[in-house]
Amino acid sequence: MKFKNNVLEKLNQLDATVNKAKFQVNRGMDQDSILESIDNLKEQIEKVREIVSLEQDDFSQQFSR
């Protein structure tokens, strides 16, 4: 359950950053601000990827017994 909660929390953070980037684009904010948000998104995606890759693959374990 902790894994699920961690991933959901990271996805909520991703969603918030996407909304921030959309706002920046819609308001015509400077390119540096938008690029910073995009870089932040990349970092957050990598964190989710790390969490998921560290979790054991229950599906494959079910059939290895």
All heavy atoms as a GROMACS GRO file, in nm:
protein
  535
    1MET      N    1   0.082  -0.120   0.000
    1MET     CA    2   0.000   0.000   0.000
    1MET      C    3   0.087   0.126   0.000
    1MET      O    4   0.051   0.226  -0.060
    1MET     CB    5  -0.092  -0.004   0.122
    1MET     CG    6  -0.199   0.100   0.118
    1MET     SD    7  -0.310   0.068  -0.019
    1MET     CE    8  -0.454   0.144   0.039
    2LYS      N    9   0.204   0.117   0.065
    2LYS     CA   10   0.293   0.232   0.067
    2LYS      C   11   0.340   0.268  -0.074
    2LYS      O   12   0.347   0.385  -0.110
    2LYS     CB   13   0.412   0.203   0.157
    2LYS     CG   14   0.505   0.320   0.174
    2LYS     CD   15   0.619   0.288   0.268
    2LYS     CE   16   0.710   0.409   0.277
    2LYS     NZ   17   0.826   0.385   0.361
    3PHE      N   18   0.370   0.165  -0.153
    3PHE     CA   19   0.412   0.187  -0.292
    3PHE      C   20   0.305   0.263  -0.368
    3PHE      O   21   0.334   0.362  -0.436
    3PHE     CB   22   0.439   0.052  -0.359
    3PHE     CG   23   0.458   0.061  -0.506
    3PHE    CD1   24   0.576   0.110  -0.559
    3PHE    CD2   25   0.358   0.022  -0.593
    3PHE    CE1   26   0.595   0.119  -0.696
    3PHE    CE2   27   0.376   0.032  -0.731
    3PHE     CZ   28   0.495   0.080  -0.781
    4LYS      N   29   0.182   0.218  -0.357
    4LYS     CA   30   0.070   0.282  -0.428
    4LYS      C   31   0.057   0.428  -0.386
    4LYS      O   32   0.043   0.517  -0.470
    4LYS     CB   33  -0.059   0.205  -0.400
    4LYS     CG   34  -0.180   0.265  -0.466
    4LYS     CD   35  -0.305   0.185  -0.432
    4LYS     CE   36  -0.429   0.250  -0.488
    4LYS     NZ   37  -0.549   0.174  -0.454
    5ASN      N   38   0.065   0.453  -0.257
    5ASN     CA   39   0.052   0.590  -0.207
    5ASN      C   40   0.166   0.679  -0.256
    5ASN      O   41   0.144   0.795  -0.291
    5ASN     CB   42   0.047   0.591  -0.054
    5ASN     CG   43  -0.083   0.534  -0.001
    5ASN    OD1   44  -0.184   0.533  -0.069
    5ASN    ND2   45  -0.080   0.484   0.121
    6ASN      N   46   0.288   0.624  -0.258
    6ASN     CA   47   0.403   0.701  -0.308
    6ASN      C   48   0.385   0.738  -0.454
    6ASN      O   49   0.410   0.852  -0.494
    6ASN     CB   50   0.533   0.622  -0.290
    6ASN     CG   51   0.580   0.621  -0.147
    6ASN    OD1   52   0.542   0.704  -0.066
    6ASN    ND2   53   0.665   0.525  -0.115
    7VAL      N   54   0.343   0.642  -0.534
    7VAL     CA   55   0.324   0.669  -0.676
    7VAL      C   56   0.211   0.768  -0.698
    7VAL      O   57   0.224   0.862  -0.778
    7VAL     CB   58   0.298   0.538  -0.754
    7VAL    CG1   59   0.258   0.566  -0.897
    7VAL    CG2   60   0.423   0.450  -0.751
    8LEU      N   61   0.102   0.753  -0.626
    8LEU     CA   62  -0.009   0.847  -0.640
    8LEU      C   63   0.031   0.988  -0.600
    8LEU      O   64  -0.007   1.085  -0.666
    8LEU     CB   65  -0.130   0.800  -0.558
    8LEU     CG   66  -0.203   0.678  -0.612
    8LEU    CD1   67  -0.312   0.633  -0.514
    8LEU    CD2   68  -0.262   0.705  -0.749
    9GLU      N   69   0.111   1.001  -0.496
    9GLU     CA   70   0.158   1.132  -0.453
    9GLU      C   71   0.246   1.195  -0.560
    9GLU      O   72   0.233   1.313  -0.592
    9GLU     CB   73   0.234   1.120  -0.321
    9GLU     CG   74   0.295   1.251  -0.273
    9GLU     CD   75   0.194   1.360  -0.246
    9GLU    OE1   76   0.079   1.329  -0.208
    9GLU    OE2   77   0.228   1.479  -0.263
   10LYS      N   78   0.336   1.116  -0.616
   10LYS     CA   79   0.423   1.168  -0.722
   10LYS      C   80   0.342   1.207  -0.846
   10LYS      O   81   0.371   1.308  -0.911
   10LYS     CB   82   0.530   1.066  -0.760
   10LYS     CG   83   0.627   1.033  -0.649
   10LYS     CD   84   0.710   1.153  -0.611
   10LYS     CE   85   0.806   1.119  -0.501
   10LYS     NZ   86   0.877   1.234  -0.448
   11LEU      N   87   0.239   1.129  -0.878
   11LEU     CA   88   0.154   1.163  -0.993
   11LEU      C   89   0.076   1.291  -0.967
   11LEU      O   90   0.057   1.372  -1.058
   11LEU     CB   91   0.059   1.047  -1.024
   11LEU     CG   92   0.127   0.923  -1.082
   11LEU    CD1   93   0.026   0.809  -1.096
   11LEU    CD2   94   0.194   0.953  -1.215
   12ASN      N   95   0.033   1.314  -0.843
   12ASN     CA   96  -0.033   1.440  -0.809
   12ASN      C   97   0.062   1.557  -0.826
   12ASN      O   98   0.022   1.664  -0.874
   12ASN     CB   99  -0.086   1.435  -0.666
   12ASN     CG  100  -0.209   1.349  -0.653
   12ASN    OD1  101  -0.281   1.325  -0.749
   12ASN    ND2  102  -0.234   1.299  -0.533
   13GLN      N  103   0.189   1.538  -0.789
   13GLN     CA  104   0.288   1.643  -0.807
   13GLN      C  105   0.310   1.671  -0.956
   13GLN      O  106   0.323   1.787  -0.997
   13GLN     CB  107   0.420   1.605  -0.740
   13GLN     CG  108   0.412   1.602  -0.589
   13GLN     CD  109   0.539   1.548  -0.525
   13GLN    OE1  110   0.638   1.520  -0.592
   13GLN    NE2  111   0.536   1.533  -0.394
   14LEU      N  112   0.314   1.564  -1.035
   14LEU     CA  113   0.327   1.581  -1.180
   14LEU      C  114   0.211   1.660  -1.236
   14LEU      O  115   0.230   1.750  -1.319
   14LEU     CB  116   0.333   1.444  -1.249
   14LEU     CG  117   0.466   1.372  -1.251
   14LEU    CD1  118   0.447   1.229  -1.297
   14LEU    CD2  119   0.562   1.444  -1.342
   15ASP      N  120   0.092   1.627  -1.194
   15ASP     CA  121  -0.028   1.696  -1.241
   15ASP      C  122  -0.022   1.844  -1.209
   15ASP      O  123  -0.055   1.929  -1.292
   15ASP     CB  124  -0.152   1.630  -1.181
   15ASP     CG  125  -0.280   1.682  -1.242
   15ASP    OD1  126  -0.287   1.693  -1.366
   15ASP    OD2  127  -0.375   1.710  -1.164
   16ALA      N  128   0.021   1.876  -1.088
   16ALA     CA  129   0.031   2.016  -1.047
   16ALA      C  130   0.133   2.091  -1.133
   16ALA      O  131   0.111   2.206  -1.173
   16ALA     CB  132   0.069   2.025  -0.899
   17THR      N  133   0.244   2.026  -1.165
   17THR     CA  134   0.346   2.090  -1.247
   17THR      C  135   0.298   2.108  -1.390
   17THR      O  136   0.326   2.210  -1.454
   17THR     CB  137   0.477   2.009  -1.243
   17THR    OG1  138   0.516   1.991  -1.106
   17THR    CG2  139   0.588   2.080  -1.316
   18VAL      N  140   0.224   2.011  -1.441
   18VAL     CA  141   0.166   2.025  -1.576
   18VAL      C  142   0.070   2.144  -1.579
   18VAL      O  143   0.073   2.225  -1.672
   18VAL     CB  144   0.093   1.896  -1.619
   18VAL    CG1  145   0.007   1.918  -1.742
   18VAL    CG2  146   0.193   1.784  -1.644
   19ASN      N  147  -0.013   2.156  -1.477
   19ASN     CA  148  -0.106   2.268  -1.470
   19ASN      C  149  -0.032   2.401  -1.463
   19ASN      O  150  -0.073   2.500  -1.524
   19ASN     CB  151  -0.200   2.253  -1.352
   19ASN     CG  152  -0.302   2.142  -1.374
   19ASN    OD1  153  -0.335   2.108  -1.487
   19ASN    ND2  154  -0.352   2.085  -1.266
   20LYS      N  155   0.080   2.403  -1.390
   20LYS     CA  156   0.161   2.525  -1.381
   20LYS      C  157   0.217   2.561  -1.518
   20LYS      O  158   0.213   2.677  -1.559
   20LYS     CB  159   0.274   2.504  -1.281
   20LYS     CG  160   0.367   2.621  -1.267
   20LYS     CD  161   0.479   2.590  -1.168
   20LYS     CE  162   0.579   2.704  -1.162
   20LYS     NZ  163   0.690   2.672  -1.070
   21ALA      N  164   0.269   2.461  -1.590
   21ALA     CA  165   0.325   2.487  -1.723
   21ALA      C  166   0.217   2.535  -1.820
   21ALA      O  167   0.241   2.627  -1.899
   21ALA     CB  168   0.393   2.360  -1.776
   22LYS      N  169   0.099   2.474  -1.814
   22LYS     CA  170  -0.013   2.518  -1.900
   22LYS      C  171  -0.048   2.663  -1.870
   22LYS      O  172  -0.070   2.742  -1.962
   22LYS     CB  173  -0.135   2.428  -1.878
   22LYS     CG  174  -0.126   2.294  -1.947
   22LYS     CD  175  -0.241   2.203  -1.915
   22LYS     CE  176  -0.376   2.258  -1.946
   22LYS     NZ  177  -0.484   2.161  -1.920
   23PHE      N  178  -0.052   2.699  -1.744
   23PHE     CA  179  -0.081   2.836  -1.703
   23PHE      C  180   0.024   2.931  -1.759
   23PHE      O  181  -0.009   3.038  -1.813
   23PHE     CB  182  -0.086   2.845  -1.550
   23PHE     CG  183  -0.106   2.984  -1.498
   23PHE    CD1  184  -0.233   3.040  -1.493
   23PHE    CD2  185   0.002   3.059  -1.454
   23PHE    CE1  186  -0.251   3.169  -1.445
   23PHE    CE2  187  -0.015   3.188  -1.406
   23PHE     CZ  188  -0.142   3.243  -1.401
   24GLN      N  189   0.151   2.891  -1.747
   24GLN     CA  190   0.259   2.976  -1.795
   24GLN      C  191   0.250   2.997  -1.946
   24GLN      O  192   0.270   3.108  -1.995
   24GLN     CB  193   0.395   2.915  -1.759
   24GLN     CG  194   0.423   2.919  -1.609
   24GLN     CD  195   0.545   2.838  -1.571
   24GLN    OE1  196   0.572   2.734  -1.628
   24GLN    NE2  197   0.618   2.887  -1.472
   25VAL      N  198   0.217   2.893  -2.019
   25VAL     CA  199   0.205   2.903  -2.164
   25VAL      C  200   0.085   2.991  -2.200
   25VAL      O  201   0.095   3.080  -2.285
   25VAL     CB  202   0.193   2.763  -2.229
   25VAL    CG1  203   0.153   2.774  -2.375
   25VAL    CG2  204   0.324   2.686  -2.214
   26ASN      N  205  -0.028   2.967  -2.134
   26ASN     CA  206  -0.150   3.043  -2.164
   26ASN      C  207  -0.135   3.191  -2.132
   26ASN      O  208  -0.196   3.276  -2.197
   26ASN     CB  209  -0.269   2.985  -2.088
   26ASN     CG  210  -0.313   2.852  -2.144
   26ASN    OD1  211  -0.288   2.821  -2.259
   26ASN    ND2  212  -0.378   2.772  -2.061
   27ARG      N  213  -0.053   3.223  -2.033
   27ARG     CA  214  -0.033   3.364  -1.995
   27ARG      C  215   0.082   3.428  -2.071
   27ARG      O  216   0.113   3.545  -2.051
   27ARG     CB  217  -0.004   3.374  -1.844
   27ARG     CG  218  -0.116   3.328  -1.757
   27ARG     CD  219  -0.230   3.425  -1.761
   27ARG     NE  220  -0.335   3.380  -1.671
   27ARG     CZ  221  -0.456   3.425  -1.670
   27ARG    NH1  222  -0.492   3.518  -1.756
   27ARG    NH2  223  -0.546   3.378  -1.587
   28GLY      N  224   0.146   3.349  -2.158
   28GLY     CA  225   0.256   3.404  -2.237
   28GLY      C  226   0.376   3.441  -2.153
   28GLY      O  227   0.447   3.537  -2.185
   29MET      N  228   0.400   3.365  -2.046
   29MET     CA  229   0.513   3.393  -1.959
   29MET      C  230   0.643   3.363  -2.032
   29MET      O  231   0.645   3.299  -2.137
   29MET     CB  232   0.501   3.314  -1.830
   29MET     CG  233   0.376   3.353  -1.750
   29MET     SD  234   0.359   3.261  -1.597
   29MET     CE  235   0.463   3.356  -1.490
   30ASP      N  236   0.753   3.411  -1.975
   30ASP     CA  237   0.882   3.399  -2.043
   30ASP      C  238   0.924   3.253  -2.058
   30ASP      O  239   0.887   3.165  -1.980
   30ASP     CB  240   0.990   3.479  -1.970
   30ASP     CG  241   1.017   3.428  -1.830
   30ASP    OD1  242   0.926   3.437  -1.745
   30ASP    OD2  243   1.128   3.380  -1.806
   31GLN      N  244   1.002   3.230  -2.160
   31GLN     CA  245   1.043   3.095  -2.198
   31GLN      C  246   1.124   3.026  -2.087
   31GLN      O  247   1.111   2.906  -2.068
   31GLN     CB  248   1.125   3.101  -2.326
   31GLN     CG  249   1.158   2.966  -2.383
   31GLN     CD  250   1.232   2.977  -2.516
   31GLN    OE1  251   1.271   3.086  -2.558
   31GLN    NE2  252   1.251   2.866  -2.582
   32ASP      N  253   1.204   3.102  -2.014
   32ASP     CA  254   1.284   3.042  -1.908
   32ASP      C  255   1.197   2.980  -1.799
   32ASP      O  256   1.228   2.873  -1.748
   32ASP     CB  257   1.378   3.146  -1.845
   32ASP     CG  258   1.492   3.185  -1.938
   32ASP    OD1  259   1.523   3.106  -2.030
   32ASP    OD2  260   1.549   3.293  -1.917
   33SER      N  261   1.086   3.044  -1.764
   33SER     CA  262   0.995   2.990  -1.663
   33SER      C  263   0.931   2.861  -1.711
   33SER      O  264   0.918   2.764  -1.636
   33SER     CB  265   0.884   3.091  -1.630
   33SER     OG  266   0.937   3.205  -1.570
   34ILE      N  267   0.891   2.860  -1.837
   34ILE     CA  268   0.827   2.742  -1.894
   34ILE      C  269   0.927   2.627  -1.902
   34ILE      O  270   0.896   2.513  -1.866
   34ILE     CB  271   0.768   2.775  -2.033
   34ILE    CG1  272   0.657   2.880  -2.018
   34ILE    CG2  273   0.715   2.649  -2.100
   34ILE    CD1  274   0.610   2.941  -2.148
   35LEU      N  275   1.049   2.656  -1.946
   35LEU     CA  276   1.152   2.552  -1.954
   35LEU      C  277   1.186   2.497  -1.816
   35LEU      O  278   1.212   2.378  -1.801
   35LEU     CB  279   1.277   2.606  -2.023
   35LEU     CG  280   1.263   2.630  -2.172
   35LEU    CD1  281   1.388   2.698  -2.227
   35LEU    CD2  282   1.235   2.502  -2.247
   36GLU      N  283   1.185   2.582  -1.715
   36GLU     CA  284   1.209   2.537  -1.577
   36GLU      C  285   1.100   2.439  -1.534
   36GLU      O  286   1.129   2.336  -1.472
   36GLU     CB  287   1.214   2.657  -1.483
   36GLU     CG  288   1.245   2.621  -1.339
   36GLU     CD  289   1.251   2.743  -1.249
   36GLU    OE1  290   1.288   2.852  -1.296
   36GLU    OE2  291   1.216   2.729  -1.132
   37SER      N  292   0.977   2.469  -1.568
   37SER     CA  293   0.866   2.378  -1.534
   37SER      C  294   0.881   2.246  -1.607
   37SER      O  295   0.856   2.139  -1.550
   37SER     CB  296   0.731   2.442  -1.569
   37SER     OG  297   0.707   2.553  -1.487
   38ILE      N  298   0.922   2.251  -1.733
   38ILE     CA  299   0.941   2.128  -1.810
   38ILE      C  300   1.055   2.045  -1.751
   38ILE      O  301   1.044   1.922  -1.738
   38ILE     CB  302   0.965   2.160  -1.959
   38ILE    CG1  303   0.836   2.216  -2.019
   38ILE    CG2  304   1.012   2.036  -2.034
   38ILE    CD1  305   0.851   2.271  -2.158
   39ASP      N  306   1.164   2.109  -1.711
   39ASP     CA  307   1.274   2.038  -1.646
   39ASP      C  308   1.227   1.974  -1.516
   39ASP      O  309   1.266   1.862  -1.483
   39ASP     CB  310   1.392   2.131  -1.621
   39ASP     CG  311   1.468   2.166  -1.747
   39ASP    OD1  312   1.456   2.091  -1.847
   39ASP    OD2  313   1.539   2.269  -1.747
   40ASN      N  314   1.144   2.047  -1.443
   40ASN     CA  315   1.088   1.994  -1.318
   40ASN      C  316   1.003   1.870  -1.347
   40ASN      O  317   1.009   1.771  -1.274
   40ASN     CB  318   1.006   2.102  -1.248
   40ASN     CG  319   0.970   2.066  -1.108
   40ASN    OD1  320   1.002   1.959  -1.059
   40ASN    ND2  321   0.900   2.155  -1.040
   41LEU      N  322   0.926   1.875  -1.454
   41LEU     CA  323   0.846   1.758  -1.493
   41LEU      C  324   0.934   1.638  -1.523
   41LEU      O  325   0.904   1.526  -1.480
   41LEU     CB  326   0.762   1.791  -1.618
   41LEU     CG  327   0.633   1.864  -1.596
   41LEU    CD1  328   0.574   1.908  -1.729
   41LEU    CD2  329   0.534   1.778  -1.522
   42LYS      N  330   1.042   1.660  -1.594
   42LYS     CA  331   1.134   1.552  -1.627
   42LYS      C  332   1.189   1.488  -1.499
   42LYS      O  333   1.198   1.366  -1.489
   42LYS     CB  334   1.249   1.602  -1.713
   42LYS     CG  335   1.211   1.632  -1.855
   42LYS     CD  336   1.334   1.680  -1.931
   42LYS     CE  337   1.304   1.707  -2.075
   42LYS     NZ  338   1.424   1.750  -2.148
   43GLU      N  339   1.227   1.570  -1.403
   43GLU     CA  340   1.279   1.520  -1.276
   43GLU      C  341   1.173   1.438  -1.201
   43GLU      O  342   1.204   1.332  -1.146
   43GLU     CB  343   1.327   1.635  -1.188
   43GLU     CG  344   1.452   1.703  -1.238
   43GLU     CD  345   1.488   1.828  -1.159
   43GLU    OE1  346   1.432   1.849  -1.049
   43GLU    OE2  347   1.574   1.904  -1.207
   44GLN      N  348   1.052   1.487  -1.200
   44GLN     CA  349   0.944   1.417  -1.131
   44GLN      C  350   0.913   1.284  -1.198
   44GLN      O  351   0.888   1.184  -1.131
   44GLN     CB  352   0.820   1.505  -1.123
   44GLN     CG  353   0.837   1.622  -1.030
   44GLN     CD  354   0.718   1.717  -1.033
   44GLN    OE1  355   0.626   1.701  -1.111
   44GLN    NE2  356   0.720   1.816  -0.946
   45ILE      N  357   0.916   1.281  -1.330
   45ILE     CA  358   0.892   1.156  -1.403
   45ILE      C  359   1.002   1.056  -1.369
   45ILE      O  360   0.974   0.937  -1.347
   45ILE     CB  361   0.885   1.182  -1.555
   45ILE    CG1  362   0.756   1.256  -1.588
   45ILE    CG2  363   0.896   1.052  -1.634
   45ILE    CD1  364   0.750   1.310  -1.729
   46GLU      N  365   1.125   1.102  -1.361
   46GLU     CA  366   1.236   1.013  -1.326
   46GLU      C  367   1.219   0.956  -1.185
   46GLU      O  368   1.248   0.840  -1.160
   46GLU     CB  369   1.369   1.086  -1.340
   46GLU     CG  370   1.489   0.997  -1.323
   46GLU     CD  371   1.493   0.879  -1.419
   46GLU    OE1  372   1.451   0.895  -1.535
   46GLU    OE2  373   1.537   0.771  -1.377
   47LYS      N  374   1.169   1.038  -1.092
   47LYS     CA  375   1.145   0.989  -0.956
   47LYS      C  376   1.039   0.880  -0.954
   47LYS      O  377   1.053   0.779  -0.884
   47LYS     CB  378   1.104   1.104  -0.864
   47LYS     CG  379   1.217   1.197  -0.830
   47LYS     CD  380   1.171   1.312  -0.743
   47LYS     CE  381   1.283   1.411  -0.719
   47LYS     NZ  382   1.238   1.526  -0.640
   48VAL      N  383   0.932   0.899  -1.031
   48VAL     CA  384   0.827   0.796  -1.039
   48VAL      C  385   0.885   0.669  -1.102
   48VAL      O  386   0.860   0.558  -1.055
   48VAL     CB  387   0.705   0.846  -1.120
   48VAL    CG1  388   0.607   0.734  -1.146
   48VAL    CG2  389   0.637   0.962  -1.048
   49ARG      N  390   0.964   0.687  -1.206
   49ARG     CA  391   1.027   0.573  -1.272
   49ARG      C  392   1.115   0.495  -1.174
   49ARG      O  393   1.115   0.372  -1.173
   49ARG     CB  394   1.110   0.622  -1.391
   49ARG     CG  395   1.158   0.513  -1.482
   49ARG     CD  396   1.227   0.569  -1.605
   49ARG     NE  397   1.126   0.619  -1.699
   49ARG     CZ  398   1.132   0.734  -1.762
   49ARG    NH1  399   1.234   0.815  -1.746
   49ARG    NH2  400   1.037   0.770  -1.846
   50GLU      N  401   1.190   0.566  -1.089
   50GLU     CA  402   1.275   0.500  -0.989
   50GLU      C  403   1.192   0.422  -0.889
   50GLU      O  404   1.225   0.308  -0.855
   50GLU     CB  405   1.358   0.604  -0.915
   50GLU     CG  406   1.471   0.663  -0.994
   50GLU     CD  407   1.544   0.773  -0.920
   50GLU    OE1  408   1.530   0.784  -0.796
   50GLU    OE2  409   1.615   0.851  -0.986
   51ILE      N  410   1.083   0.482  -0.842
   51ILE     CA  411   0.997   0.414  -0.745
   51ILE      C  412   0.940   0.287  -0.805
   51ILE      O  413   0.943   0.180  -0.743
   51ILE     CB  414   0.882   0.508  -0.700
   51ILE    CG1  415   0.936   0.621  -0.614
   51ILE    CG2  416   0.776   0.430  -0.623
   51ILE    CD1  417   0.833   0.728  -0.582
   52VAL      N  418   0.893   0.296  -0.928
   52VAL     CA  419   0.832   0.180  -0.992
   52VAL      C  420   0.937   0.073  -1.020
   52VAL      O  421   0.912  -0.046  -1.000
   52VAL     CB  422   0.760   0.223  -1.123
   52VAL    CG1  423   0.715   0.102  -1.202
   52VAL    CG2  424   0.641   0.312  -1.090
   53SER      N  425   1.055   0.112  -1.062
   53SER     CA  426   1.158   0.012  -1.095
   53SER      C  427   1.210  -0.058  -0.970
   53SER      O  428   1.257  -0.172  -0.979
   53SER     CB  429   1.273   0.076  -1.171
   53SER     OG  430   1.346   0.164  -1.089
   54LEU      N  431   1.202   0.006  -0.855
   54LEU     CA  432   1.248  -0.057  -0.731
   54LEU      C  433   1.146  -0.156  -0.675
   54LEU      O  434   1.182  -0.247  -0.600
   54LEU     CB  435   1.277   0.050  -0.625
   54LEU     CG  436   1.397   0.138  -0.652
   54LEU    CD1  437   1.407   0.246  -0.544
   54LEU    CD2  438   1.526   0.059  -0.657
   55GLU      N  439   1.021  -0.139  -0.711
   55GLU     CA  440   0.915  -0.228  -0.662
   55GLU      C  441   0.929  -0.364  -0.728
   55GLU      O  442   0.953  -0.374  -0.849
   55GLU     CB  443   0.778  -0.167  -0.693
   55GLU     CG  444   0.661  -0.246  -0.639
   55GLU     CD  445   0.654  -0.249  -0.488
   55GLU    OE1  446   0.721  -0.167  -0.422
   55GLU    OE2  447   0.581  -0.334  -0.435
   56GLN      N  448   0.914  -0.467  -0.649
   56GLN     CA  449   0.922  -0.603  -0.703
   56GLN      C  450   0.806  -0.628  -0.798
   56GLN      O  451   0.695  -0.579  -0.777
   56GLN     CB  452   0.920  -0.706  -0.591
   56GLN     CG  453   1.041  -0.702  -0.504
   56GLN     CD  454   1.038  -0.808  -0.397
   56GLN    OE1  455   0.941  -0.880  -0.383
   56GLN    NE2  456   1.143  -0.817  -0.321
   57ASP      N  457   0.832  -0.706  -0.897
   57ASP     CA  458   0.731  -0.739  -0.996
   57ASP      C  459   0.648  -0.857  -0.944
   57ASP      O  460   0.687  -0.973  -0.959
   57ASP     CB  461   0.797  -0.773  -1.129
   57ASP     CG  462   0.696  -0.786  -1.240
   57ASP    OD1  463   0.575  -0.772  -1.214
   57ASP    OD2  464   0.739  -0.809  -1.354
   58ASP      N  465   0.535  -0.827  -0.883
   58ASP     CA  466   0.450  -0.931  -0.825
   58ASP      C  467   0.397  -1.027  -0.930
   58ASP      O  468   0.382  -1.146  -0.904
   58ASP     CB  469   0.332  -0.869  -0.749
   58ASP     CG  470   0.377  -0.795  -0.624
   58ASP    OD1  471   0.483  -0.831  -0.570
   58ASP    OD2  472   0.306  -0.702  -0.582
   59PHE      N  473   0.372  -0.977  -1.048
   59PHE     CA  474   0.316  -1.062  -1.153
   59PHE      C  475   0.413  -1.175  -1.188
   59PHE      O  476   0.375  -1.291  -1.194
   59PHE     CB  477   0.284  -0.979  -1.277
   59PHE     CG  478   0.221  -1.058  -1.387
   59PHE    CD1  479   0.088  -1.095  -1.380
   59PHE    CD2  480   0.295  -1.096  -1.498
   59PHE    CE1  481   0.030  -1.168  -1.482
   59PHE    CE2  482   0.239  -1.168  -1.600
   59PHE     CZ  483   0.105  -1.205  -1.591
   60SER      N  484   0.540  -1.140  -1.208
   60SER     CA  485   0.636  -1.244  -1.244
   60SER      C  486   0.663  -1.338  -1.128
   60SER      O  487   0.692  -1.457  -1.148
   60SER     CB  488   0.767  -1.181  -1.292
   60SER     OG  489   0.829  -1.112  -1.186
   61GLN      N  490   0.653  -1.288  -1.005
   61GLN     CA  491   0.675  -1.374  -0.889
   61GLN      C  492   0.564  -1.476  -0.871
   61GLN      O  493   0.585  -1.585  -0.822
   61GLN     CB  494   0.687  -1.290  -0.763
   61GLN     CG  495   0.819  -1.216  -0.753
   61GLN     CD  496   0.829  -1.138  -0.625
   61GLN    OE1  497   0.733  -1.125  -0.551
   61GLN    NE2  498   0.947  -1.086  -0.598
   62GLN      N  499   0.444  -1.442  -0.913
   62GLN     CA  500   0.331  -1.533  -0.900
   62GLN      C  501   0.355  -1.661  -0.980
   62GLN      O  502   0.313  -1.768  -0.941
   62GLN     CB  503   0.201  -1.468  -0.949
   62GLN     CG  504   0.147  -1.364  -0.858
   62GLN     CD  505   0.026  -1.295  -0.916
   62GLN    OE1  506  -0.010  -1.316  -1.033
   62GLN    NE2  507  -0.041  -1.214  -0.836
   63PHE      N  508   0.421  -1.650  -1.092
   63PHE     CA  509   0.438  -1.764  -1.180
   63PHE      C  510   0.572  -1.834  -1.164
   63PHE      O  511   0.597  -1.935  -1.227
   63PHE     CB  512   0.420  -1.720  -1.326
   63PHE     CG  513   0.280  -1.671  -1.352
   63PHE    CD1  514   0.254  -1.536  -1.360
   63PHE    CD2  515   0.174  -1.760  -1.362
   63PHE    CE1  516   0.124  -1.490  -1.382
   63PHE    CE2  517   0.044  -1.714  -1.384
   63PHE     CZ  518   0.020  -1.579  -1.393
   64SER      N  519   0.657  -1.780  -1.077
   64SER     CA  520   0.788  -1.844  -1.056
   64SER      C  521   0.784  -1.943  -0.941
   64SER      O  522   0.884  -2.007  -0.912
   64SER     CB  523   0.894  -1.737  -1.033
   64SER     OG  524   0.869  -1.670  -0.912
   65ARG      N  525   0.675  -1.956  -0.875
   65ARG     CA  526   0.665  -2.045  -0.759
   65ARG      C  527   0.635  -2.184  -0.798
   65ARG      O  528   0.585  -2.229  -0.886
   65ARG     CB  529   0.556  -1.996  -0.664
   65ARG     CG  530   0.591  -1.862  -0.606
   65ARG     CD  531   0.482  -1.811  -0.518
   65ARG     NE  532   0.516  -1.674  -0.479
   65ARG     CZ  533   0.432  -1.594  -0.422
   65ARG    NH1  534   0.312  -1.630  -0.393
   65ARG    NH2  535   0.470  -1.473  -0.390
   0.00000   0.00000   0.00000
